[in-house]
């Protein structure tokens, strides 16, 4: 499965917010251009578009980072905050899934004890 298909699956399962999915699509579009066109160069406009695609709430998160210089996000900061946010969401989904499974097992245990009595 390619990245675009995986992203479509993540989108279909609502594992990330729509605006995060849109930003990842913009970044992936740049990645594809770089990977498939040896003469492609990032322009100030393409960089600005990628930064602007990152949701505003993530801009604010990044601006709160300790020691960060004031001003608009850099391209590197935009990539960093987007990647970290996606990883945090992935980890949170894994934890929630594990907790749900643990709760199911506890419930099964309690129910099996009650029926045994």
C-alpha positions in Angstrom: 0.0 0.0 0.0 1.4 3.4 -1.0 1.5 6.4 1.3 -1.4 8.1 -0.4 -3.5 5.0 0.2 -2.4 4.8 3.8 -3.3 8.4 4.3 -6.7 7.8 2.7 -7.3 4.9 5.1 -6.3 7.1 8.1 -8.7 9.8 6.8 -11.5 7.2 6.3 -11.0 6.0 9.8 -11.0 9.6 11.2 -7.7 9.0 13.0 -6.5 12.5 12.3 -8.3 15.8 11.9 -9.2 16.8 8.4 -7.0 19.9 8.4 -4.0 17.7 9.5 -4.8 15.2 6.7 -4.8 18.2 4.2 -1.5 19.5 5.5 0.1 16.0 5.1 -1.3 15.8 1.6 0.4 19.1 0.7 3.7 17.9 2.2 3.4 14.6 0.4 2.8 16.4 -2.9 6.1 18.2 -2.4 7.8 15.0 -1.5 6.5 13.4 -4.7 7.7 16.2 -6.9 11.1 16.0 -5.3 11.3 12.3 -5.6 10.1 12.1 -9.2 11.6 15.2 -10.8 15.4 15.5 -10.3 15.3 19.2 -11.4 12.5 20.2 -9.0 13.4 22.9 -6.5 11.4 24.2 -3.6 10.3 27.7 -4.3 9.5 30.3 -1.7 5.9 30.0 -2.8 5.8 26.2 -2.4 7.4 26.5 1.0 4.9 29.2 2.1 2.0 27.0 0.8 3.3 24.1 2.9 3.6 26.2 6.0 0.2 27.7 5.5 -1.3 24.2 5.1 -0.4 23.3 8.7 -3.4 23.9 10.9 -3.3 27.2 12.9 -3.5 25.3 16.2 -0.2 23.6 15.4 1.3 27.0 14.5 0.4 28.1 18.0 1.8 24.9 19.6 5.1 25.4 17.8 5.2 29.1 18.7 5.0 28.1 22.4 8.2 26.0 22.2 10.8 27.1 24.7 13.7 29.0 23.2 12.0 29.5 19.9 12.6 32.9 18.2 9.5 35.0 17.6 8.0 35.2 14.2 6.3 32.9 11.7 7.0 29.2 11.5 9.9 28.0 9.4 9.5 25.2 6.9 11.4 22.9 9.3 9.2 23.9 12.2 6.1 23.2 10.2 7.3 19.8 9.2 8.4 19.0 12.8 5.1 20.0 14.5 3.0 18.2 11.9 5.1 15.0 12.3 5.1 15.1 16.1 1.3 15.8 16.2 0.6 12.8 13.9 2.9 10.6 16.1 1.2 11.8 19.3 -2.2 11.0 17.8 -1.1 7.6 16.6 0.3 6.8 20.1 -2.9 8.0 21.7 -5.0 5.7 19.5 -2.8 2.8 20.4 -3.1 3.5 24.1 -6.9 3.9 23.8 -7.1 0.6 21.9 -5.0 -1.2 24.6 -7.1 0.3 27.4 -10.3 -0.8 25.7 -9.0 -4.3 25.3 -8.0 -4.4 28.9 -11.4 -3.2 30.0 -13.1 -5.9 27.8 -10.9 -8.6 29.4 -11.7 -7.3 32.9 -15.4 -7.4 32.1 -15.2 -10.9 30.8 -13.4 -11.9 33.9 -16.0 -10.4 36.2 -18.8 -11.9 34.2 -17.3 -15.3 34.2 -16.8 -15.1 38.0 -20.5 -14.1 38.5 -21.8 -16.9 36.4 -19.6 -19.4 38.2 -21.1 -18.5 41.6 
